[in-house]
Structures are given as structure tokens and as C-alpha cells.
Amino acid sequence: MSPVVAATRGLDARGWGLLFSLAKKEADDRQVLEAELRRWCDRHGTQAAVYTEIDGTYRRLASAGQEPFPEEICGSTELVDQWSRLELPQTLLLHTSEADVPAPEEALLLLAAGARISSLKRQIQEQKFQAKFRGVELEALYDVGLAIASTLDLEELCEEALLRAVSLLDARRGALYLLEGERYRLNSRFGGDALDDFAAGESGLAEILAGEGRGPEGWIPGARHLLAVPVEIENAALGVLVVADKESRRGVGPFPPTDRRTLSLFANQAAIALENAKLHKLALEKERLEREMELAAEIQQQLLPKTMPTIPGYEVIGWNRPARQAGGDYYDFQGLGNGGWGLVVGDVVGKGVPAALLVSTLHSALRVLLDQMEIGPQLIERLNRHIFESSSPNKFITMLLAALDTQGDRLAYLNAGHNPGLLVRAGGEVEELPSAGLPLGLMAQSRFEVSCLELGHGDLVCIYSDGITECEAPDEEEYGLERLRDLLFDQRQQPLAEILHRIDQAVTDFAQGQPQGDDQTVILLRRC
């Protein structure tokens, strides 16, 4: 029979009363244990303290006498020779008697049982407290999560998140940093100054995020205690949240380990809200850009001819299809003072809004110059200087400008770095209208040459942009000038609308569903 069983079988009414008193919720464990410990000390003429083991550490439950027994004993190395000890099941008794104490005796086992009951009650109470604390903590985090998730404004969200974090942990100060490139930049601060920014690899950052160190130098000036956690989503860093100097009844103090867990949980909620706010901001920005693109496209469409001009003795048609909402291609017809007509196809390098803006510049400048001057080298040179002074160095325009003399059936043209126009004679011969000058805007003092040709009945002129000949198939082969020449040759006697339709169909079929890579523009002119 074990000594414990033997001792408990021999308990008298006083012993059972002690155990029942300790088992009651209302009992004062320390007073009961101290009373029983004093009885044992009186019997042996000694002073003593009883400890129970919790997670490898002995914690004092009761003591008798004036001897300064320690509150806690972390391992046997802290036991000193000035005290004698008795090791009982999960219980330790230190005493000052130098005489041997019989063990286990009934009184000692009674103390051990009482100490264990008291210890278990305290652990249960601590667990209940922790459970209630976790419930309150989760409820608070839930309320905080709802509060910060109610806004999609990034700046407002950052301020609200920081204020909630400071309030949640009773901190005096705090700061929220968002990652921009390779640096964390201050977005919001509370209670005082904070470092404006620091590198993602700043010395001390990794340590404090792991729960050690003081963080970057001068992070929160004057703060005594710091607690920092990363703000991240799916292991992708978004920012860093730091709070400083916890308020307590005794003033400013450090943050307990449970606060790190609370702040980390809060940072997880904040990360989701911040990511949503960023995505919302990007969506708004995308929507704004789309509206601007739509407006730019509308403005550009206003620059293109709404109807085809009526030219006695000639047929003419124009067509444009931008690769994006707003493009860099331009075509126009303008009546000239001598009864003739000006025809132009221009191609601004690039696509989208920047190209569309330069198209607007070309349109307005060319219209003004055509009202003042005849089509010729002098006009193109003035236009070139204007484009050079009005655009950035990496922007230029290729252009083919032609003047049709309806009385003499002559076509004078200037090709500024543009694709060669094509003239398909009624008899089937094909001639090119080659370039004779640099694109507009490359050099301020460029010079240009004018060329002339006679138009006979049935002769067809095609002016186009490189979006036609450079249209690519899936294997990156280009449609090319030869295919366009062959198409125009075969279709030269068809109505212009039909020829235009065949060009559109040919490049579309050639691309085989590939996205349109460049703006496409065509002008067709035929003498009747």
C-alpha cells in the first residue's frame, strides 16, 4: 500500500476538514494552508514554506514564521544550503530545522494534498480568467474590425486603425507605416513624433518584429517601451504597426506578452482592410483613367472628318480604327483656296492619350497653316518647327500631305518619313509615293521636298498608316506592302467602300484574332 493511500486512510476529522475547506470555492486557501503549516512547524520547532510545481517552477502557497523564503524557485539550482527541504509529490517544503523530519508523515502528506488542491484551484481560476479575457479580446477585435472595415478611404482607414490599436492596448503613442518600394513611410502617428521613414532592411527592425530589441534608431523619440508587429497579407508586407508606453495604474510600463498576440490579431484585420482600400483606390483610379480615355477618344473623333467631301471628278473615302480608345493616327480633308483639296494622313509615334494629345496639336496647327499658306516645303517646315517645340524629344510624327488640283488633275505631295503611298494606274501599273524628309518633330531645321504626279481616269491613290502593313500574324509575320499592293491591284475597279472593306477584312483575317497592335488608317482617292 502506498504511503499516500495509507496516510489518507488515517486522516482524522481535522485532516478531512482541511481538505474539504480547501476544496470549497469560498475558502481562503492561503489562510487554511498557513494554519496547518504553523501546526506542523510548532510540532517540529521550525519555520517552513510550502510550494507547488507549475510548469517547472515552484510557487509559494503558504509560509510560517519570519524566514524570507522566496516567492518562486526556478529549478533546484536556486535551493540554497541555508534551508532544508522535503520533496513531496509535485510539492516542495522548505524549512529551517536541521533535524531530520520523517517523510512522508501524515501531516506532510496532508499539506501536500492541500497544496495541490489549492494549486489546481488557482490554475482553474486562471484558465477561466484567460477564457473570459480571450472572449473579451475577440469581441473587442471584432468590433474594431467592423469599425476599420467600414471605410475604403485609405488615409481615413490608416488613422482609424492606428487610433483603435492605441486604444485597444492602452498605449500612449503609436505610428503606422506603409511599405512603398523598399522603404516604410510614415502614414499616421498618434501622441507625438515618429520617424518619417526607414528602409525595409533597417537595423533593428527584424529584431523588434520578433519581439526583441528597440527597433530602428529614433523610431519613437522618447518612448521607453515599444511593441511592433508587421502588417502583412499572405506573407506580403504592407506595413508596420508600432505602439509605445502602455498606461497602467503605476504609470507607464512595458507591454505583456498577451498584448503582442492582440496587436498581431488586430494587424491581420487591418491588413485585410488596407488591402481592400488599396484595391478600391486602384479601381477608382482605373475608372478615372477610363473616363479620361473615353473623353480623349471623343475629342479625337471630333477631329476626324464626320462626312466625306464631295470633290468634282473624284471619289474619296477615309477610315480609321485606333488600337486603343484614343489613338495616334490622324487623317483629314480640307478645301483649299484655289478649289483644290488637301489630304493628309499622320501617324504619331506611340498610342493612347499622349499620342492623342499630339494629334490634337497637329490638327490645329495644320488647319491654321493651310488657311495661310499653300501646301509646299515652307508650310511643312513651319509645321515641323511647331511640332519640335511643342513635343517631348521622344515624340515625332510621320505624315503624308497631298494637294489635289482638281482643274489640272495633278497631285502634289510631301512625305515626311511616312509609309510610301501607292498609286495604282487604271492599266494596272503600281507606283510608290516615297518619303522625302524626316518625320516631324525630330529636328527643328529639317528640309522637305515636294513631288507631283498626273492622275488619269481610273487611277487610284492609297495613303495609309503603318498599322496596315505592320499588322502581325500569330507567327509575327507582317502583312507587308506587297500584299497591300496586290489587293489594290485586284480590287482597283471596285467601289471605294468595297476596296476599304477588303483592306479591313484582309488585315483582320491575317491577324487571326491577335490584338490590334497599332492604329490603322486609310484614305482612298480615285479619279472618275
C-alpha positions as CSV (number, residue, x, y, z in Angstrom):
1,M,0.0,0.0,0.0
2,S,1.4,3.4,-1.0
3,P,2.3,5.9,1.8
4,V,-0.2,8.4,0.4
5,V,-3.1,5.9,0.5
6,A,-2.0,4.8,4.0
7,A,-1.9,8.4,5.2
8,T,-5.2,9.4,3.8
9,R,-6.8,6.3,5.3
10,G,-5.6,7.5,8.7
11,L,-6.9,11.1,8.4
12,D,-8.8,12.3,11.3
13,A,-11.7,14.7,11.3
14,R,-9.3,17.7,11.4
15,G,-7.5,16.4,8.3
16,W,-10.6,15.8,6.3
17,G,-11.9,19.2,7.4
18,L,-8.7,20.8,6.0
19,L,-9.2,19.1,2.6
20,F,-12.9,19.9,2.5
21,S,-12.1,23.6,3.3
22,L,-9.5,23.7,0.5
23,A,-12.0,22.1,-1.9
24,K,-14.6,24.8,-1.2
25,K,-14.7,27.7,-3.7
26,E,-15.2,30.2,-0.9
27,A,-12.3,29.1,1.3
28,D,-9.2,31.2,1.7
29,D,-6.6,28.7,0.6
30,R,-3.6,30.6,2.0
31,Q,-5.1,31.0,5.5
32,V,-6.1,27.3,5.7
33,L,-2.7,26.2,4.5
34,E,-0.8,28.6,6.7
35,A,-2.8,27.4,9.7
36,E,-1.9,23.8,9.1
37,L,1.7,24.7,8.2
38,R,2.0,26.5,11.6
39,R,0.7,23.5,13.4
40,W,3.4,21.4,11.7
41,C,6.1,24.0,12.4
42,D,5.1,24.2,16.1
43,R,5.3,20.5,16.4
44,H,8.8,20.4,14.9
45,G,10.1,23.7,16.2
46,T,10.9,25.1,12.8
47,Q,9.8,27.7,10.2
48,A,8.7,26.5,6.8
49,A,7.2,27.3,3.4
50,V,5.2,25.1,1.1
51,Y,5.5,25.3,-2.7
52,T,3.7,23.6,-5.6
53,E,5.1,22.9,-9.1
54,I,3.6,24.7,-12.1
55,D,5.3,24.3,-15.5
56,G,8.7,23.5,-13.9
57,T,8.6,26.4,-11.4
58,Y,7.8,26.1,-7.7
59,R,5.5,28.8,-6.5
60,R,5.0,29.5,-2.8
61,L,1.5,28.9,-1.5
62,A,2.0,29.4,2.3
63,S,4.7,30.1,4.8
64,A,5.0,30.1,8.6
65,G,7.5,32.3,10.5
66,Q,9.7,35.3,9.6
67,E,12.1,33.4,7.4
68,P,12.5,35.2,4.0
69,F,11.6,32.2,1.8
70,P,11.5,33.1,-1.9
71,E,8.2,33.6,-3.8
72,E,9.3,31.4,-6.7
73,I,12.0,28.7,-7.2
74,C,13.0,28.1,-10.8
75,G,14.7,24.7,-10.7
76,S,16.7,23.1,-8.0
77,T,19.8,25.3,-8.6
78,E,18.2,28.1,-6.7
79,L,17.8,26.0,-3.5
80,V,20.5,27.1,-1.1
81,D,22.1,25.3,1.8
82,Q,20.6,27.5,4.4
83,W,17.3,25.6,4.1
84,S,16.4,22.0,4.5
85,R,13.9,20.6,2.0
86,L,11.4,17.8,1.7
87,E,10.3,16.8,-1.8
88,L,6.7,15.6,-1.9
89,P,4.5,14.7,-4.9
90,Q,4.5,17.9,-7.0
91,T,5.1,19.8,-3.8
92,L,8.2,21.1,-2.1
93,L,8.6,22.0,1.6
94,L,11.5,24.2,2.8
95,H,12.2,24.5,6.5
96,T,14.8,25.8,8.9
97,S,15.2,22.7,11.1
98,E,18.5,20.9,11.0
99,A,16.9,17.8,12.4
100,D,15.7,15.1,10.1
101,V,11.9,15.3,9.5
102,P,10.2,11.9,8.9
103,A,8.7,11.7,5.4
104,P,6.2,11.0,4.4
105,E,4.3,11.5,7.6
106,E,0.6,12.1,7.7
107,A,0.8,15.9,8.3
108,L,3.2,16.4,5.4
109,L,1.1,14.4,3.0
110,L,-1.9,16.4,4.2
111,L,0.0,19.6,3.4
112,A,1.0,18.2,0.0
113,A,-2.6,17.3,-0.8
114,G,-3.9,20.7,0.4
115,A,-1.2,22.5,-1.6
116,R,-2.1,20.5,-4.7
117,I,-5.8,21.3,-4.3
118,S,-5.0,24.9,-3.8
119,S,-2.8,25.0,-6.9
120,L,-5.3,23.3,-9.1
121,K,-8.0,25.7,-8.0
122,R,-5.7,28.6,-8.9
123,Q,-5.0,27.1,-12.3
124,I,-8.7,26.6,-13.0
125,Q,-9.3,30.2,-11.9
126,E,-6.5,31.4,-14.2
127,Q,-7.9,29.4,-17.1
128,K,-11.4,30.8,-16.5
129,F,-9.9,34.3,-16.4
130,Q,-7.9,33.7,-19.6
131,A,-11.0,32.3,-21.3
132,K,-13.0,35.3,-20.3
133,F,-10.2,37.6,-21.4
134,R,-9.9,35.9,-24.8
135,G,-13.7,36.3,-25.2
136,V,-13.5,40.0,-24.4
137,E,-10.4,40.3,-26.6
138,L,-12.1,38.6,-29.6
139,E,-15.2,40.7,-29.1
140,A,-13.1,43.9,-29.0
141,L,-11.2,42.8,-32.1
142,Y,-14.5,42.0,-33.8
143,D,-15.8,45.5,-33.0
144,V,-12.5,47.1,-34.1
145,G,-12.5,45.0,-37.3
146,L,-16.0,46.3,-38.2
147,A,-15.0,49.8,-37.5
148,I,-11.9,49.9,-39.7
149,A,-13.6,47.8,-42.5
150,S,-16.4,50.4,-42.7
151,T,-14.3,52.8,-44.8
152,L,-12.5,52.4,-48.1
153,D,-10.7,55.7,-47.9
154,L,-7.0,54.7,-47.4
155,E,-6.0,57.8,-45.4
156,E,-9.0,57.7,-43.2
157,L,-8.6,54.0,-42.7
158,C,-5.0,54.3,-41.6
159,E,-5.8,57.0,-39.0
160,E,-8.7,54.9,-37.7
161,A,-6.7,51.7,-37.5
162,L,-3.9,53.5,-35.5
163,L,-6.3,55.1,-33.1
164,R,-8.0,51.8,-32.5
165,A,-4.7,50.0,-31.9
166,V,-3.6,52.6,-29.4
167,S,-6.9,52.4,-27.5
168,L,-7.0,48.6,-27.6
169,L,-3.7,48.3,-25.8
170,D,-3.9,51.4,-23.6
171,A,-0.8,52.8,-25.3
172,R,0.2,56.5,-25.1
173,R,1.7,56.7,-28.6
174,G,1.8,54.9,-31.9
175,A,2.6,55.0,-35.6
176,L,1.6,53.2,-38.7
177,Y,4.0,52.8,-41.7
178,L,3.1,51.6,-45.1
179,L,5.6,50.0,-47.4
180,E,6.4,51.9,-50.6
181,G,9.0,50.2,-52.7
182,E,12.0,49.4,-50.4
183,R,11.1,51.9,-47.6
184,Y,8.5,52.1,-44.9
185,R,6.9,55.6,-44.9
186,L,5.0,57.2,-42.0
187,N,1.3,57.3,-42.8
188,S,-0.2,58.1,-39.4
189,R,1.1,58.9,-35.9
190,F,-0.5,59.4,-32.5
191,G,0.7,61.0,-29.3
192,G,3.9,62.6,-30.6
193,D,6.8,62.4,-33.1
194,A,7.8,59.4,-35.1
195,L,10.5,58.6,-37.7
196,D,9.4,59.8,-41.1
197,D,10.7,56.7,-43.0
198,F,13.2,53.9,-42.8
199,A,14.5,51.1,-45.1
200,A,12.8,47.7,-45.2
201,G,16.1,46.2,-44.1
202,E,16.8,48.8,-41.4
203,S,18.9,47.7,-38.5
204,G,16.8,46.6,-35.5
205,L,13.5,46.2,-37.4
206,A,13.6,42.4,-37.8
207,E,14.5,42.0,-34.1
208,I,11.6,44.1,-32.7
209,L,9.1,42.5,-35.0
210,A,10.3,39.2,-33.5
211,G,9.8,40.6,-30.0
212,E,13.3,41.7,-29.2
213,G,15.3,44.9,-29.3
214,R,14.3,48.6,-29.7
215,G,13.7,48.9,-33.4
216,P,15.2,51.4,-35.8
217,E,17.2,54.2,-34.2
218,G,15.0,57.1,-33.1
219,W,11.8,55.3,-34.1
220,I,9.5,56.8,-31.5
221,P,11.6,59.6,-29.8
222,G,11.4,59.5,-26.0
223,A,9.4,56.2,-25.8
224,R,10.5,53.8,-23.1
225,H,8.6,50.6,-24.2
226,L,7.9,49.6,-27.8
227,L,5.7,46.9,-29.3
228,A,5.7,46.4,-33.1
229,V,4.1,43.9,-35.4
230,P,4.1,43.5,-39.2
231,V,1.1,44.3,-41.2
232,E,1.0,41.7,-44.0
233,I,-1.3,39.7,-46.1
234,E,-0.4,36.2,-47.5
235,N,3.2,36.8,-46.3
236,A,3.4,40.0,-48.4
237,A,4.4,43.0,-46.3
238,L,2.1,46.0,-46.4
239,G,3.4,48.0,-43.4
240,V,4.4,48.1,-39.7
241,L,2.3,49.0,-36.7
242,V,4.1,50.2,-33.6
243,V,2.7,51.3,-30.2
244,A,4.6,52.7,-27.3
245,D,4.4,53.1,-23.5
246,K,1.5,51.1,-22.0
247,E,-0.7,53.0,-19.5
248,S,-1.2,51.4,-16.1
249,R,-2.1,52.3,-12.5
250,R,1.6,52.6,-11.7
251,G,2.2,54.9,-14.7
252,V,4.0,53.8,-18.0
253,G,5.0,50.2,-18.3
254,P,6.0,47.5,-20.7
255,F,3.6,45.5,-22.8
256,P,2.9,42.0,-21.6
257,P,3.2,39.0,-24.0
258,T,-0.5,38.8,-24.4
259,D,-0.5,42.3,-26.0
260,R,1.7,41.1,-28.8
261,R,-0.8,38.5,-29.7
262,T,-3.7,41.0,-29.5
263,L,-1.8,43.5,-31.7
264,S,-0.9,40.8,-34.2
265,L,-4.5,39.7,-34.5
266,F,-5.5,43.4,-35.0
267,A,-2.8,43.9,-37.6
268,N,-4.2,40.9,-39.5
269,Q,-7.6,42.6,-39.6
270,A,-6.0,45.9,-40.5
271,A,-4.1,44.3,-43.4
272,I,-7.3,43.0,-45.0
273,A,-8.9,46.4,-44.7
274,L,-5.8,48.1,-46.1
275,E,-5.6,45.8,-49.0
276,N,-9.3,46.3,-49.8
277,A,-8.8,50.1,-49.5
278,K,-5.8,49.9,-51.9
279,L,-7.7,47.8,-54.4
280,H,-10.6,50.2,-54.1
281,K,-8.3,53.2,-54.7
282,L,-6.8,51.4,-57.8
283,A,-10.3,50.6,-59.1
284,L,-11.2,54.3,-58.7
285,E,-8.0,55.3,-60.5
286,K,-8.7,52.8,-63.3
287,E,-12.2,54.1,-63.6
288,R,-10.9,57.7,-63.7
289,L,-8.4,56.8,-66.4
290,E,-11.0,55.0,-68.4
291,R,-13.2,58.1,-68.3
292,E,-10.3,60.2,-69.4
293,M,-9.6,57.8,-72.2
294,E,-13.2,57.9,-73.3
295,L,-13.1,61.7,-73.3
296,A,-9.9,61.7,-75.2
297,A,-11.4,59.3,-77.8
298,E,-14.5,61.5,-78.1
299,I,-12.3,64.6,-78.6
300,Q,-10.2,62.8,-81.2
301,Q,-13.2,61.6,-83.1
302,Q,-14.3,65.2,-83.3
303,L,-11.0,65.9,-85.1
304,L,-11.6,63.3,-87.8
305,P,-14.0,64.0,-90.8
306,K,-17.6,63.3,-90.0
307,T,-18.6,63.1,-93.7
308,M,-16.6,62.5,-96.8
309,P,-16.1,65.6,-99.0
310,T,-17.6,65.9,-102.5
311,I,-14.9,66.6,-105.0
312,P,-16.0,67.1,-108.6
313,G,-14.5,64.4,-110.9
314,Y,-13.2,62.3,-107.9
315,E,-14.2,59.7,-105.4
316,V,-12.7,59.8,-101.9
317,I,-13.2,57.9,-98.7
318,G,-11.3,57.7,-95.3
319,W,-11.3,55.2,-92.5
320,N,-9.6,55.0,-89.1
321,R,-9.6,52.3,-86.4
322,P,-7.5,53.0,-83.3
323,A,-5.7,50.2,-81.4
324,R,-7.0,51.7,-78.1
325,Q,-9.8,54.1,-77.2
326,A,-7.6,57.0,-78.3
327,G,-5.0,56.6,-81.0
328,G,-2.1,58.3,-82.6
329,D,-3.3,58.2,-86.2
330,Y,-4.9,61.1,-88.0
331,Y,-6.5,61.8,-91.3
332,D,-8.3,64.8,-92.7
333,F,-9.6,66.6,-95.9
334,Q,-9.6,70.4,-96.2
335,G,-10.7,72.5,-99.1
336,L,-8.0,74.8,-100.5
337,G,-8.5,78.4,-101.7
338,N,-7.8,77.5,-105.4
339,G,-10.6,75.0,-105.5
340,G,-8.4,72.1,-104.7
341,W,-8.3,69.8,-101.7
342,G,-5.7,68.9,-99.1
343,L,-5.4,65.3,-98.0
344,V,-3.4,64.2,-95.0
345,V,-2.5,61.0,-93.1
346,G,-0.4,61.4,-90.0
347,D,1.0,58.8,-87.5
348,V,2.2,59.9,-84.1
349,V,4.7,57.6,-82.5
350,G,3.1,55.7,-79.7
351,K,-0.5,55.1,-78.7
352,G,-3.1,56.2,-76.2
353,V,-3.6,59.6,-74.6
354,P,-0.1,61.1,-75.2
355,A,-0.3,60.3,-78.9
356,A,-3.9,61.6,-79.0
357,L,-2.7,64.9,-77.5
358,L,-0.1,65.3,-80.1
359,V,-2.7,64.5,-82.8
360,S,-4.7,67.4,-81.5
361,T,-1.6,69.7,-81.8
362,L,-1.0,68.5,-85.4
363,H,-4.7,69.1,-86.3
364,S,-4.9,72.6,-85.0
365,A,-1.5,73.7,-86.4
366,L,-2.1,72.3,-89.8
367,R,-5.6,73.8,-90.1
368,V,-4.2,77.3,-89.3
369,L,-1.3,76.9,-91.7
370,L,-3.5,75.7,-94.5
371,D,-5.6,78.8,-94.2
372,Q,-2.5,81.0,-94.6
373,M,-0.2,79.1,-96.9
374,E,-0.1,76.8,-99.9
375,I,0.9,73.2,-99.5
376,G,4.6,73.1,-100.0
377,P,8.0,72.8,-98.3
378,Q,7.6,76.1,-96.4
379,L,4.4,75.0,-94.8
380,I,5.8,71.7,-93.7
381,E,9.0,73.3,-92.3
382,R,6.9,75.7,-90.2
383,L,4.7,72.8,-89.0
384,N,7.9,70.8,-88.2
385,R,9.3,73.6,-86.0
386,H,6.0,73.9,-84.2
387,I,5.8,70.2,-83.5
388,F,9.5,70.2,-82.4
389,E,8.9,73.0,-79.9
390,S,5.5,71.5,-78.7
391,S,6.5,67.9,-78.0
392,S,9.0,65.9,-76.0
393,P,12.2,64.7,-77.6
394,N,10.9,61.1,-77.9
395,K,7.8,62.2,-79.8
396,F,7.5,62.7,-83.6
397,I,5.0,62.4,-86.4
398,T,5.2,60.8,-89.8
399,M,2.9,62.4,-92.3
400,L,2.0,62.3,-95.9
401,L,0.3,65.6,-97.0
402,A,-1.1,65.9,-100.6
403,A,-2.7,68.8,-102.5
404,L,-5.2,67.8,-105.2
405,D,-5.5,70.2,-108.1
406,T,-8.9,69.2,-109.5
407,Q,-8.5,71.5,-112.5
408,G,-5.2,70.1,-113.7
409,D,-5.7,66.6,-112.2
410,R,-2.4,66.8,-110.5
411,L,-1.4,65.6,-107.1
412,A,1.5,67.3,-105.3
413,Y,2.6,65.6,-102.1
414,L,5.2,65.8,-99.3
415,N,6.1,62.6,-97.5
416,A,7.7,63.3,-94.1
417,G,9.1,59.9,-93.0
418,H,5.7,58.2,-93.7
419,N,5.0,54.9,-95.4
420,P,5.1,55.2,-99.2
421,G,1.7,55.9,-100.6
422,L,0.5,53.8,-103.5
423,L,-0.8,54.9,-106.9
424,V,-2.5,52.1,-108.9
425,R,-3.0,53.2,-112.5
426,A,-6.1,52.2,-114.3
427,G,-4.0,50.0,-116.5
428,G,-2.5,48.1,-113.5
429,E,0.9,49.8,-113.0
430,V,1.7,50.5,-109.4
431,E,3.8,53.5,-108.3
432,E,5.0,54.5,-104.8
433,L,4.9,57.9,-103.2
434,P,8.2,57.7,-101.3
435,S,9.4,59.6,-98.3
436,A,11.5,62.8,-98.9
437,G,12.2,64.1,-95.5
438,L,12.5,63.3,-91.8
439,P,9.4,62.8,-89.5
440,L,8.0,66.0,-88.0
441,G,9.5,67.0,-84.6
442,L,12.8,65.2,-84.9
443,M,14.9,68.2,-85.9
444,A,14.0,71.8,-85.9
445,Q,15.7,72.7,-89.2
446,S,14.6,69.7,-91.3
447,R,14.0,70.3,-95.0
448,F,11.3,68.7,-97.2
449,E,10.8,68.1,-100.9
450,V,7.5,68.2,-102.9
451,S,6.7,65.8,-105.7
452,C,4.0,65.9,-108.3
453,L,2.2,63.3,-110.4
454,E,-0.6,63.3,-113.0
455,L,-3.8,61.5,-112.4
456,G,-5.6,59.7,-115.2
457,H,-9.2,58.4,-115.3
458,G,-9.5,55.4,-113.0
459,D,-6.2,56.0,-111.2
460,L,-6.4,55.0,-107.6
461,V,-4.3,56.6,-104.8
462,C,-4.0,54.9,-101.4
463,I,-2.5,56.7,-98.4
464,Y,-2.3,54.6,-95.2
465,S,-0.6,54.3,-91.8
466,D,1.9,51.5,-90.8
467,G,-0.9,49.8,-88.8
468,I,-1.9,48.3,-92.1
469,T,1.4,47.0,-93.4
470,E,2.8,46.1,-90.0
471,C,-0.2,44.1,-88.9
472,E,1.1,40.8,-87.5
473,A,0.0,37.2,-87.7
474,P,0.5,34.9,-84.7
475,D,3.9,33.9,-86.0
476,E,4.9,37.6,-86.0
477,E,4.9,37.8,-89.8
478,E,3.8,41.2,-91.1
479,Y,1.1,41.8,-93.6
480,G,3.5,43.9,-95.6
481,L,3.5,46.3,-98.5
482,E,3.4,43.6,-101.2
483,R,0.1,42.2,-100.0
484,L,-1.4,45.6,-99.9
485,R,-0.2,46.3,-103.5
486,D,-1.7,43.0,-104.7
487,L,-5.0,43.7,-103.0
488,L,-5.3,47.2,-104.5
489,F,-4.3,45.9,-108.0
490,D,-7.0,43.2,-107.8
491,Q,-9.7,45.5,-106.5
492,R,-8.8,48.7,-108.3
493,Q,-12.1,48.8,-110.3
494,Q,-14.3,48.1,-107.3
495,P,-16.2,50.9,-105.4
496,L,-14.0,52.6,-102.9
497,A,-16.2,51.4,-100.0
498,E,-15.7,47.8,-101.2
499,I,-12.0,48.3,-101.5
500,L,-11.9,49.7,-98.0
501,H,-13.9,46.7,-96.7
502,R,-11.5,44.3,-98.4
503,I,-8.5,46.0,-96.7
504,D,-10.2,45.8,-93.3
505,Q,-11.1,42.2,-93.8
506,A,-7.6,41.3,-95.2
507,V,-5.7,42.6,-92.2
508,T,-8.3,41.2,-89.7
509,D,-8.0,37.7,-91.2
510,F,-4.3,38.0,-91.3
511,A,-4.1,38.7,-87.6
512,Q,-6.1,35.6,-86.8
513,G,-7.6,37.1,-83.6
514,Q,-4.4,38.7,-82.4
515,P,-4.9,42.0,-80.6
516,Q,-4.6,45.0,-82.9
517,G,-1.0,46.2,-82.3
518,D,-1.3,49.7,-83.9
519,D,-3.7,52.3,-85.1
520,Q,-5.0,51.7,-88.7
521,T,-5.9,54.5,-91.1
522,V,-6.6,54.6,-94.9
523,I,-7.5,57.3,-97.4
524,L,-8.6,56.2,-100.9
525,L,-8.8,58.7,-103.8
526,R,-9.8,57.8,-107.4
527,R,-10.3,60.0,-110.4
528,C,-13.6,59.1,-112.1
